[in-house]
Amino acid sequence: MKVRVKFAKEGAMKFIGHLDIMRYFQKAVKRAGLNASFSEGYSPHMIMSFASPLGVGITSTGEYFDLELKSVFSSKEMVKKLNDAMVDGMRILSIRQVEEGKAGKAMSLVAAADYVLTFREGKEPSEDWKNKILEFTEQPSILIMKKTKKSEKEVDIRPFIYHMEEKEGHIYLTLAAGSSNNTKPELVMEAFCQFLGVPYDEWAFMVHRSELYADTGTEEERHLVPLEALGEEIE
């Protein structure tokens, strides 16, 4: 049976990289007494896959990984068992049974993500930045230089900013995510600072990822659904 685990990564754990998080959860699953499935061959490994690696320094309450289990307890009991094996800064939020096979794999389903950006004290980009967000998002195109490991090219990120607004001094973003159109909040903020005509400071704000979504809509109309909602509680 395949289950989807939703977890939070907070506090000092935001400084732990993705590979170490994977190793941490492999050990935590064993400590919790869950009957995980392993691959066959000379070097068997736990059948576990993460939806979307989180960058170092980012907190989250919307992380997911899929796990194959030979046998299960109820969702409620498995959440408790795993939480009893957690360290400070890691919390299990839910566990749900999901569809077997590649079609139901969290990594391939990710289409969008929610972020909350909070400026450090005194680091707001300008006095009137709150009033400029609507004007920024109403642009027909938003061009910015996007760097990859191999190259650097100018891209239009406007189609990949699904939502952007200010609430109580925070910036709330819904951005395209996944393998093809993955858009980082830092890139949006760099473009926003460029629009404001001020220098971009990557240390001026903190990033929190609050949810990951699948798109169950059509080519004409997007319908974003949290990955958690694609599974069912195990009684």
MILOFI-650723 format. One record per residue (C-alpha): residue in three letters; z negated, x, y negated. Coordinates in Angstrom, 1 decimal. Each point is the difference from the previous one (the first is absolute). Example, Ala and Ser with C-alpha at 12.3 -4.5 7.8 and 13.67 -1.06 7.14 Angstrom:
2
+------+--------+--------+--------+
: resn :     c3 :     c1 :     c2 :
+------+--------+--------+--------+
:  ALA :   -7.8 :   12.3 :    4.5 :
:  SER :    0.7 :    1.4 :   -3.4 :
+------+--------+--------+--------+
This chain:
235
+------+--------+--------+--------+
: resn :     c3 :     c1 :     c2 :
+------+--------+--------+--------+
:  MET :    0.0 :    0.0 :    0.0 :
:  LYS :    0.8 :    1.2 :   -3.5 :
:  VAL :   -2.5 :   -0.5 :   -2.8 :
:  ARG :    0.3 :    0.7 :   -3.7 :
:  VAL :   -3.0 :    1.5 :   -1.7 :
:  LYS :   -0.5 :   -0.4 :   -3.8 :
:  PHE :   -2.3 :    2.5 :   -1.6 :
:  ALA :   -1.3 :    1.2 :   -3.3 :
:  LYS :   -0.1 :    3.7 :   -1.1 :
:  GLU :   -2.3 :    0.5 :   -2.9 :
:  GLY :   -2.3 :    2.6 :   -1.6 :
:  ALA :    0.3 :    3.6 :    1.0 :
:  MET :    2.2 :   -1.0 :    2.9 :
:  LYS :    2.9 :   -0.3 :   -2.5 :
:  PHE :    0.3 :    3.8 :    0.1 :
:  ILE :    0.7 :    0.0 :    3.8 :
:  GLY :    3.6 :    0.4 :    0.9 :
:  HIS :    2.0 :   -2.2 :    2.3 :
:  LEU :    0.1 :    2.2 :    3.1 :
:  ASP :   -3.8 :    0.4 :   -0.2 :
:  ILE :   -0.4 :   -3.8 :   -0.3 :
:  MET :    2.1 :   -0.4 :    3.1 :
:  ARG :   -2.2 :    2.4 :    2.0 :
:  TYR :   -3.1 :   -1.7 :   -1.5 :
:  PHE :    1.0 :   -3.4 :    1.3 :
:  GLN :    1.0 :    1.3 :    3.4 :
:  LYS :   -3.5 :    1.3 :    0.4 :
:  ALA :   -1.6 :   -3.1 :   -1.5 :
:  VAL :    1.9 :   -2.3 :    2.4 :
:  LYS :   -1.5 :    2.1 :    2.9 :
:  ARG :   -3.5 :   -0.1 :   -1.5 :
:  ALA :    0.3 :   -3.8 :   -0.4 :
:  GLY :    0.7 :   -0.4 :    3.7 :
:  LEU :    3.4 :   -1.7 :   -0.5 :
:  ASN :    2.3 :    0.3 :    3.0 :
:  ALA :    3.1 :    1.6 :   -1.7 :
:  SER :    3.3 :    0.6 :    1.7 :
:  PHE :    1.4 :    3.5 :    0.2 :
:  SER :    3.6 :    1.2 :    0.4 :
:  GLU :    1.2 :    1.6 :    3.2 :
:  GLY :    1.1 :    3.6 :    0.6 :
:  TYR :   -1.5 :    3.5 :   -0.3 :
:  SER :   -1.8 :   -0.7 :   -3.3 :
:  PRO :   -1.1 :   -3.6 :   -0.1 :
:  HIS :   -1.0 :   -1.4 :   -3.4 :
:  MET :   -1.6 :   -3.2 :   -1.2 :
:  ILE :    2.7 :   -2.6 :   -0.8 :
:  MET :   -0.8 :   -0.5 :   -3.7 :
:  SER :    2.3 :   -0.3 :   -3.0 :
:  PHE :   -0.9 :   -0.3 :   -3.7 :
:  ALA :    1.8 :   -2.3 :   -2.3 :
:  SER :    0.5 :    2.2 :   -3.1 :
:  PRO :   -1.7 :    3.4 :   -0.6 :
:  LEU :   -2.3 :    0.0 :   -3.0 :
:  GLY :    0.2 :    2.8 :   -2.5 :
:  VAL :   -3.0 :    2.3 :   -0.5 :
:  GLY :   -2.3 :   -1.2 :   -2.8 :
:  ILE :    0.9 :   -3.7 :    0.3 :
:  THR :   -2.5 :   -2.6 :    1.1 :
:  SER :    1.0 :   -3.1 :    1.9 :
:  THR :   -1.2 :   -3.3 :    1.4 :
:  GLY :    3.3 :   -0.8 :    1.6 :
:  GLU :    0.8 :    2.6 :    2.7 :
:  TYR :    1.3 :   -0.8 :    3.5 :
:  PHE :    0.6 :    1.6 :    3.3 :
:  ASP :    1.2 :   -1.5 :    3.3 :
:  LEU :   -1.8 :    0.8 :    3.2 :
:  GLU :    0.9 :   -0.7 :    3.7 :
:  LEU :   -2.9 :   -1.1 :    2.0 :
:  LYS :   -0.3 :   -0.5 :    3.8 :
:  SER :   -2.8 :   -2.6 :   -0.5 :
:  VAL :   -1.6 :   -1.6 :   -3.0 :
:  PHE :   -3.1 :   -1.6 :   -1.3 :
:  SER :    0.0 :   -2.7 :   -2.7 :
:  SER :    1.3 :    1.1 :   -3.4 :
:  LYS :   -3.5 :   -0.4 :   -1.5 :
:  GLU :   -1.6 :    2.1 :    2.7 :
:  MET :    2.7 :    2.8 :   -0.3 :
:  VAL :   -0.5 :    0.1 :   -3.7 :
:  LYS :   -3.7 :    0.5 :    0.5 :
:  LYS :    0.4 :    2.7 :    2.6 :
:  LEU :    2.4 :    1.9 :   -2.1 :
:  ASN :   -2.1 :   -0.4 :   -3.2 :
:  ASP :   -3.0 :    1.4 :    1.9 :
:  ALA :    2.1 :    3.1 :    0.7 :
:  MET :    1.1 :    0.4 :   -3.7 :
:  VAL :   -1.2 :    2.5 :   -2.6 :
:  ASP :   -0.7 :   -0.8 :   -3.6 :
:  GLY :    3.2 :   -0.8 :   -1.8 :
:  MET :    1.8 :   -1.6 :    3.0 :
:  ARG :   -0.3 :   -3.7 :    0.8 :
:  ILE :    1.8 :   -2.2 :    2.5 :
:  LEU :    1.0 :   -3.3 :   -1.6 :
:  SER :    1.8 :   -1.9 :    2.8 :
:  ILE :    1.6 :    0.4 :    3.4 :
:  ARG :    2.7 :   -2.4 :    1.1 :
:  GLN :    2.4 :   -0.3 :    3.0 :
:  VAL :    3.6 :    0.6 :   -1.0 :
:  GLU :    3.5 :   -0.2 :    1.5 :
:  GLU :    0.8 :    2.6 :    2.6 :
:  GLY :    3.0 :    2.3 :   -0.3 :
:  LYS :    1.8 :    1.8 :   -2.9 :
:  ALA :    0.7 :   -3.3 :   -1.9 :
:  GLY :   -3.7 :   -0.4 :   -0.6 :
:  LYS :   -0.7 :    3.6 :   -0.9 :
:  ALA :   -2.0 :    0.3 :   -3.3 :
:  MET :    1.8 :    3.1 :   -1.1 :
:  SER :    3.5 :   -1.7 :    0.1 :
:  LEU :   -1.3 :   -3.3 :   -1.5 :
:  VAL :   -1.4 :    1.5 :   -3.3 :
:  ALA :    2.1 :   -1.3 :   -2.9 :
:  ALA :   -2.4 :    0.0 :   -3.0 :
:  ALA :   -3.4 :    1.1 :   -1.1 :
:  ASP :   -2.6 :   -1.1 :   -2.6 :
:  TYR :   -1.7 :    2.6 :   -2.2 :
:  VAL :   -2.7 :   -0.1 :   -2.7 :
:  LEU :    0.1 :    2.8 :   -2.6 :
:  THR :   -3.1 :    0.8 :   -2.1 :
:  PHE :    0.1 :    2.4 :   -2.9 :
:  ARG :   -2.8 :    2.6 :   -0.3 :
:  GLU :   -2.1 :   -0.4 :   -3.1 :
:  GLY :    1.9 :    1.0 :   -3.1 :
:  LYS :    3.3 :    0.6 :    1.9 :
:  GLU :    1.9 :   -3.1 :   -0.9 :
:  PRO :    3.6 :    0.9 :   -0.8 :
:  SER :    0.1 :   -1.7 :   -3.5 :
:  GLU :   -1.9 :   -2.5 :   -2.0 :
:  ASP :    2.5 :   -2.8 :    0.6 :
:  TRP :    1.0 :    0.7 :    3.6 :
:  LYS :   -1.3 :   -3.4 :    1.2 :
:  ASN :    2.5 :   -1.8 :   -2.2 :
:  LYS :    2.9 :    2.2 :    1.2 :
:  ILE :    0.0 :   -0.8 :    3.7 :
:  LEU :    2.0 :   -3.2 :   -0.3 :
:  GLU :    2.6 :    1.8 :   -2.2 :
:  PHE :    0.1 :    2.8 :    2.6 :
:  THR :    0.6 :   -2.2 :    3.0 :
:  GLU :    2.6 :   -2.2 :   -1.9 :
:  GLN :    2.3 :    3.0 :   -0.2 :
:  PRO :    3.2 :   -0.5 :    2.1 :
:  SER :   -0.5 :    3.5 :    1.4 :
:  ILE :   -2.7 :    2.6 :    0.1 :
:  LEU :    1.4 :    3.5 :    0.6 :
:  ILE :   -2.3 :    2.9 :    1.1 :
:  MET :    0.5 :    3.3 :    1.8 :
:  LYS :   -1.2 :   -0.3 :    3.5 :
:  LYS :   -0.9 :    3.2 :    1.9 :
:  THR :    0.3 :    0.4 :    3.7 :
:  LYS :   -0.6 :    3.0 :    2.2 :
:  LYS :    3.7 :    0.9 :   -0.1 :
:  SER :    1.3 :   -1.3 :   -3.3 :
:  GLU :   -0.6 :   -1.7 :   -3.3 :
:  LYS :    2.0 :   -2.9 :   -1.3 :
:  GLU :   -0.1 :   -2.7 :   -2.6 :
:  VAL :   -0.7 :   -3.5 :    1.5 :
:  ASP :   -0.4 :   -3.5 :   -1.3 :
:  ILE :   -3.4 :   -1.2 :    1.1 :
:  ARG :    0.1 :   -3.4 :   -1.7 :
:  PRO :    1.2 :   -1.9 :    3.1 :
:  PHE :   -3.0 :    1.4 :    1.9 :
:  ILE :   -2.7 :   -1.1 :   -2.5 :
:  TYR :   -0.7 :   -3.5 :    1.3 :
:  HIS :   -3.0 :   -0.6 :   -2.3 :
:  MET :   -1.8 :    1.8 :   -2.8 :
:  GLU :   -2.8 :   -1.4 :   -2.2 :
:  GLU :   -3.2 :    1.0 :   -1.8 :
:  LYS :   -3.3 :   -1.7 :    0.7 :
:  GLU :   -3.3 :    1.1 :   -1.6 :
:  GLY :    1.3 :    3.5 :   -0.6 :
:  HIS :    1.5 :    0.5 :    3.4 :
:  ILE :    3.7 :    0.1 :    1.0 :
:  TYR :    0.9 :   -2.1 :    3.0 :
:  LEU :    3.2 :    0.9 :    1.8 :
:  THR :    2.0 :   -1.3 :    2.9 :
:  LEU :    2.6 :    2.6 :    1.0 :
:  ALA :    2.6 :    0.4 :    2.7 :
:  ALA :   -1.3 :    2.0 :    2.9 :
:  GLY :    1.3 :    1.2 :    3.4 :
:  SER :    2.5 :    2.6 :    1.1 :
:  SER :    3.0 :   -0.9 :   -2.3 :
:  ASN :   -1.2 :   -1.1 :   -3.4 :
:  ASN :   -3.6 :    1.4 :   -0.1 :
:  THR :   -1.1 :    0.1 :   -3.6 :
:  LYS :   -3.2 :    1.8 :   -1.0 :
:  PRO :   -2.3 :   -1.3 :   -2.8 :
:  GLU :    0.0 :    3.4 :   -1.5 :
:  LEU :    3.8 :   -0.1 :   -0.5 :
:  VAL :   -0.4 :   -3.4 :   -1.7 :
:  MET :   -2.6 :    1.4 :   -2.3 :
:  GLU :    2.1 :    3.0 :   -0.8 :
:  ALA :    2.8 :   -2.4 :   -1.0 :
:  PHE :   -2.4 :   -2.1 :   -2.0 :
:  CYS :   -1.2 :    3.0 :   -2.0 :
:  GLN :    3.6 :    1.0 :   -0.6 :
:  PHE :    0.6 :   -3.5 :   -1.3 :
:  LEU :   -3.1 :    0.3 :   -2.3 :
:  GLY :    1.2 :    3.4 :   -1.2 :
:  VAL :   -3.2 :    1.8 :    1.1 :
:  PRO :   -0.6 :    2.9 :    2.4 :
:  TYR :   -0.7 :   -1.0 :    3.6 :
:  ASP :   -3.4 :    1.1 :    1.4 :
:  GLU :   -0.3 :   -0.4 :    3.7 :
:  TRP :   -3.8 :    0.4 :   -0.3 :
:  ALA :   -0.4 :   -2.8 :   -2.6 :
:  PHE :   -0.4 :   -2.8 :    2.6 :
:  MET :   -1.4 :   -0.8 :    3.4 :
:  VAL :    2.1 :   -1.8 :    2.7 :
:  HIS :   -1.3 :   -2.6 :    2.5 :
:  ARG :    2.3 :   -1.6 :    2.6 :
:  SER :   -1.2 :   -3.5 :    0.7 :
:  GLU :    2.6 :   -1.4 :    2.4 :
:  LEU :    3.1 :    0.7 :    2.1 :
:  TYR :    2.6 :   -2.7 :    0.6 :
:  ALA :    2.9 :   -1.0 :    2.3 :
:  ASP :    2.9 :   -1.9 :   -1.4 :
:  THR :    0.7 :   -3.1 :    2.1 :
:  GLY :    2.5 :   -1.5 :   -2.5 :
:  THR :    3.8 :    0.3 :   -0.3 :
:  GLU :    2.4 :    2.2 :   -1.8 :
:  GLU :    0.0 :   -2.5 :   -2.8 :
:  GLU :   -3.7 :   -0.7 :   -0.3 :
:  ARG :   -2.9 :    2.4 :    0.7 :
:  HIS :   -3.1 :   -1.4 :    1.8 :
:  LEU :   -2.8 :    2.6 :    0.2 :
:  VAL :   -2.7 :   -0.5 :    2.7 :
:  PRO :   -3.0 :    2.3 :    0.5 :
:  LEU :    0.4 :    1.9 :    3.3 :
:  GLU :   -3.4 :   -1.5 :    1.0 :
:  ALA :    1.5 :   -3.5 :   -0.1 :
:  LEU :    2.6 :    0.8 :    2.7 :
:  GLY :   -2.8 :    0.2 :    2.6 :
:  GLU :   -2.5 :   -2.4 :    1.6 :
:  GLU :   -3.7 :    0.2 :    0.4 :
:  ILE :   -1.1 :    0.8 :    3.6 :
:  GLU :   -2.8 :   -2.4 :    1.0 :
+------+--------+--------+--------+
